[in-house]
Amino acid sequence: MLVFVSSRPGLGSDGDVTLGPEWRMLAAFEAANGIITFGCSKGIFAEIAS
């Protein structure tokens, strides 16, 4: 389950900020894409540095 920091109580938000179901799926794909991109670029930089 994906937890959105902006909608968590206690962080200055009133907790009513939520995304619709289709946007939640898109956000999950974007997060996975960012992790994969970060891993690939880290591997490339490590190969160049060594």
Backbone bond lengths (Angstrom), bond angles and torsions (degrees), N, CA, C in turn:
res aa  C-N    CA-C-N  psi(-1)  N-CA   C-N-CA  omega(-1)  CA-C   N-CA-C  phi
1 M - - - 1.445 - - 1.524 108.84 -
2 L 1.309 114.92 135.02 1.455 121.17 -178.34 1.523 109.66 -91.26
3 V 1.316 116.66 125.36 1.464 121.30 -179.64 1.520 107.83 -105.53
4 F 1.316 116.55 128.10 1.444 121.81 179.99 1.515 109.01 -94.16
5 V 1.311 116.41 123.89 1.454 121.68 -175.67 1.522 111.17 -62.82
6 S 1.313 117.82 -36.52 1.466 120.04 -177.07 1.518 112.75 -68.11
7 S 1.321 118.91 -17.47 1.459 120.21 -177.88 1.516 112.82 -105.47
8 R 1.329 118.03 4.12 1.458 119.71 -179.74 1.519 110.25 -80.05
9 P 1.322 117.26 134.54 1.461 119.15 178.46 1.523 111.58 -67.09
10 G 1.304 116.06 147.91 1.456 120.99 177.73 1.511 113.48 93.27
11 L 1.313 118.10 -0.57 1.458 120.85 179.27 1.526 111.71 -112.88
12 G 1.328 116.38 28.35 1.448 120.12 178.10 1.512 113.63 87.91
13 S 1.322 118.01 5.46 1.452 122.00 179.18 1.521 109.13 -112.41
14 D 1.316 115.50 153.28 1.457 118.05 178.80 1.519 112.15 -86.71
15 G 1.320 118.51 -0.12 1.454 122.15 171.72 1.509 115.65 86.28
16 D 1.326 119.35 7.16 1.457 119.79 -179.39 1.529 113.07 -101.80
17 V 1.314 117.92 10.88 1.453 122.20 178.98 1.526 108.05 -91.15
18 T 1.326 116.02 107.43 1.462 120.90 178.48 1.515 109.19 -134.65
19 L 1.311 115.80 157.43 1.452 121.73 176.37 1.519 109.54 -99.14
20 G 1.318 115.52 154.08 1.457 120.31 174.86 1.516 110.22 -70.46
21 P 1.328 117.89 165.57 1.470 121.45 -176.42 1.532 113.62 -58.26
22 E 1.345 117.32 -41.12 1.464 119.14 -178.88 1.527 111.33 -68.27
23 W 1.340 117.55 -33.12 1.460 120.95 178.53 1.522 111.03 -75.21
24 R 1.320 117.54 -30.79 1.468 120.31 176.09 1.522 110.60 -64.34
25 M 1.336 116.84 -40.77 1.462 120.62 178.56 1.523 110.06 -65.76
26 L 1.333 116.87 -42.28 1.464 120.53 178.06 1.525 110.64 -62.97
27 A 1.320 117.38 -40.74 1.464 120.96 179.31 1.522 110.75 -63.72
28 A 1.333 117.89 -38.02 1.459 120.76 177.90 1.526 110.89 -65.28
29 F 1.334 117.46 -41.84 1.468 120.57 177.78 1.531 111.04 -65.58
30 E 1.313 117.15 -39.68 1.464 120.67 178.07 1.524 111.28 -64.03
31 A 1.319 116.84 -39.91 1.466 120.40 178.21 1.524 110.74 -64.36
32 A 1.329 116.92 -44.05 1.464 120.42 178.46 1.524 110.65 -63.66
33 N 1.320 116.74 -40.90 1.462 121.05 178.35 1.526 110.53 -62.66
34 G 1.323 117.79 -40.41 1.460 120.66 178.96 1.518 112.22 -65.12
35 I 1.328 116.88 -39.07 1.474 120.36 179.13 1.524 110.06 -66.00
36 I 1.336 116.65 -43.45 1.472 120.15 179.33 1.529 110.57 -64.91
37 T 1.322 117.20 -43.31 1.464 121.05 179.19 1.522 111.29 -62.65
38 F 1.331 116.67 -42.20 1.456 120.57 178.31 1.527 110.48 -62.30
39 G 1.323 117.50 -44.02 1.458 120.69 179.95 1.518 112.32 -63.33
40 C 1.328 116.56 -41.60 1.474 119.96 179.65 1.526 111.08 -65.96
41 S 1.324 116.75 -45.39 1.459 118.62 -178.52 1.543 110.85 -67.80
42 K 1.328 116.87 -34.36 1.459 119.39 176.79 1.536 110.80 -65.13
43 G 1.321 116.46 -39.72 1.462 120.28 177.08 1.514 112.62 -64.91
44 I 1.315 116.42 -39.60 1.475 120.05 178.79 1.515 110.51 -66.26
45 F 1.337 116.90 -44.56 1.469 119.54 179.15 1.526 111.35 -64.89
46 A 1.327 117.17 -36.80 1.468 120.04 178.48 1.526 110.36 -66.54
47 E 1.327 117.13 -37.82 1.462 120.34 178.39 1.526 111.02 -67.81
48 I 1.308 117.24 -39.92 1.475 120.83 178.64 1.518 110.12 -66.82
49 A 1.326 117.26 -40.59 1.475 120.71 -176.47 1.527 112.72 -71.05
50 S 1.317 116.94 -25.52 1.474 118.08 -177.22 1.508 113.28 -93.23
